[in-house]
Amino acid sequence: MKTSLENILTSVYKEQMISFLHAHPEYFEEAIELAISEKQPYSWRAAWLLYSCIEENDLRIKKHIGKIINSLANKKDGHQRELLKILLKMEVNEDHEGYMFDVCVSIWEQIDKSPSVRYTAFMFIKKVAQKHPDLLNEISFLTQDQYLETLSPGIKNAIERMIS
């Protein structure tokens, strides 16, 4: 049987989902657990909803950062993208930053993945490299032609603007 949150995730428009989660904060933890789970179609939608309901460095997400990062590897592209977008809003501490960087590099290097998930992973790579300038050499390696050729023209241009 569907929970109230699961029902909302599959039966109303996004604005109504956001209103529901704001009006019922008791469902926030369930939304996080759904977002990192493999309970489709709810998991991707929960991550998508959470991104729209959180603020920069949201304390409600902070304690779940490790679980979110650990759940990334086995998700499909769209689901990965939504979880990465949540993490981009967060200040990831050094304990998680290295592993998160490695996960994002792995996603970026998979040229058969969706350009949007690769772009989102690259945004995190760039964010970390700005904090740690010694990683800038890694960025130049990761932006060689073999990694850019499968991207759409718009995303390729966005990446090129990001690195210039």
C-alpha positions as CSV (number, residue, x, y, z in Angstrom):
1,M,0.0,0.0,0.0
2,K,1.3,3.5,-0.9
3,T,2.2,5.9,1.8
4,S,0.7,9.5,1.7
5,L,4.0,10.8,0.3
6,E,4.2,8.1,-2.4
7,N,0.6,8.9,-3.4
8,I,1.4,12.6,-3.7
9,L,4.6,11.8,-5.8
10,T,2.5,10.1,-8.4
11,S,-0.8,12.0,-8.4
12,V,-0.2,15.8,-8.4
13,Y,1.8,18.5,-10.1
14,K,5.1,19.7,-8.7
15,E,3.8,22.8,-7.1
16,Q,1.3,20.7,-5.1
17,M,4.1,18.3,-4.1
18,I,6.2,21.2,-2.8
19,S,3.2,22.6,-0.9
20,F,2.6,19.2,0.6
21,L,6.1,18.7,1.8
22,H,6.2,22.3,3.2
23,A,2.9,21.7,5.0
24,H,3.9,18.3,6.3
25,P,7.6,18.4,7.4
26,E,7.1,15.1,9.1
27,Y,7.4,13.5,5.6
28,F,10.8,15.0,4.9
29,E,12.8,12.0,6.3
30,E,10.6,9.6,4.3
31,A,11.4,11.7,1.2
32,I,15.1,11.4,1.8
33,E,14.9,7.6,2.4
34,L,12.8,7.3,-0.8
35,A,15.3,9.4,-2.7
36,I,18.2,7.2,-1.9
37,S,16.3,3.9,-2.3
38,E,15.5,1.9,-5.4
39,K,11.7,2.2,-5.0
40,Q,10.7,3.5,-8.4
41,P,8.8,5.5,-9.5
42,Y,9.0,7.2,-6.1
43,S,12.8,7.4,-5.6
44,W,13.6,9.6,-8.6
45,R,10.6,11.8,-7.9
46,A,11.4,12.1,-4.2
47,A,15.0,13.3,-5.2
48,W,13.5,15.7,-7.7
49,L,11.1,17.1,-5.1
50,L,13.7,17.4,-2.4
51,Y,15.9,19.6,-4.6
52,S,13.0,22.0,-4.9
53,C,12.3,22.1,-1.2
54,I,15.8,22.6,0.3
55,E,18.0,25.6,0.8
56,E,21.7,25.9,0.5
57,N,23.4,23.8,3.2
58,D,20.0,22.6,4.5
59,L,20.5,21.1,7.9
60,R,17.9,18.4,7.2
61,I,20.0,17.1,4.4
62,K,23.4,17.6,6.0
63,K,23.2,14.4,8.2
64,H,22.3,12.3,5.1
65,I,25.1,13.4,2.8
66,G,27.1,10.2,3.3
67,K,24.1,8.0,2.5
68,I,23.3,10.1,-0.6
69,I,26.8,9.9,-1.9
70,N,27.0,6.1,-1.2
71,S,23.7,5.6,-3.1
72,L,24.8,7.3,-6.3
73,A,26.7,4.6,-8.0
74,N,23.8,2.2,-8.7
75,K,21.2,4.8,-9.8
76,K,20.0,5.4,-13.3
77,D,21.1,8.7,-15.0
78,G,18.1,10.9,-14.2
79,H,18.1,9.7,-10.6
80,Q,21.8,10.3,-10.3
81,R,21.4,13.8,-11.7
82,E,18.7,14.7,-9.1
83,L,20.8,13.4,-6.2
84,L,23.9,15.3,-7.5
85,K,21.8,18.5,-7.7
86,I,20.9,18.1,-4.1
87,L,24.5,17.6,-3.2
88,L,25.5,20.7,-5.2
89,K,23.4,22.8,-2.9
90,M,25.3,21.4,0.1
91,E,28.8,22.1,1.5
92,V,30.3,18.6,1.5
93,N,32.9,18.2,4.2
94,E,36.4,16.9,3.5
95,D,35.4,13.5,4.8
96,H,33.0,13.0,1.9
97,E,34.5,15.4,-0.6
98,G,37.2,13.1,-2.0
99,Y,34.9,10.1,-2.5
100,M,32.3,12.4,-4.0
101,F,34.9,13.8,-6.4
102,D,35.9,10.3,-7.4
103,V,32.2,9.3,-8.0
104,C,31.7,12.4,-10.1
105,V,34.8,11.8,-12.2
106,S,33.6,8.2,-12.8
107,I,30.2,9.5,-13.9
108,W,31.9,12.1,-16.2
109,E,34.2,9.6,-17.8
110,Q,31.2,7.4,-18.8
111,I,30.6,9.0,-22.2
112,D,27.6,6.9,-22.9
113,K,25.7,8.4,-19.9
114,S,23.2,11.2,-20.4
115,P,24.9,14.6,-21.0
116,S,22.8,16.2,-18.3
117,V,24.0,13.8,-15.6
118,R,27.6,14.2,-16.8
119,Y,27.3,18.0,-16.8
120,T,25.9,17.9,-13.2
121,A,28.8,15.7,-12.2
122,F,31.2,18.1,-13.9
123,M,29.8,21.0,-11.9
124,F,30.7,19.2,-8.7
125,I,34.2,18.4,-10.1
126,K,34.7,22.1,-10.9
127,K,33.4,23.2,-7.4
128,V,35.9,21.0,-5.7
129,A,38.7,22.0,-8.0
130,Q,38.1,25.7,-7.2
131,K,38.6,24.8,-3.5
132,H,41.7,22.7,-4.3
133,P,43.7,24.3,-7.1
134,D,46.0,21.3,-7.3
135,L,43.1,19.5,-9.0
136,L,43.0,22.0,-11.9
137,N,45.3,19.7,-13.9
138,E,42.7,17.0,-13.6
139,I,40.1,19.3,-15.1
140,S,42.2,19.8,-18.2
141,F,42.6,16.1,-18.6
142,L,38.8,15.6,-18.1
143,T,38.0,18.1,-20.8
144,Q,39.9,16.4,-23.6
145,D,37.9,15.9,-26.8
146,Q,37.1,12.3,-26.1
147,Y,35.0,13.4,-23.1
148,L,33.3,16.3,-24.9
149,E,32.4,14.8,-28.3
150,T,29.3,12.9,-27.0
151,L,27.8,16.0,-25.4
152,S,25.1,18.1,-26.9
153,P,26.3,21.4,-28.3
154,G,24.7,23.4,-25.5
155,I,26.2,21.3,-22.7
156,K,29.6,21.3,-24.5
157,N,29.5,25.1,-24.7
158,A,28.5,25.3,-21.0
159,I,31.5,23.1,-20.0
160,E,33.9,25.2,-22.2
161,R,32.6,28.4,-20.5
162,M,33.0,26.8,-17.1
163,I,36.7,26.0,-17.8
164,S,37.7,29.2,-19.5
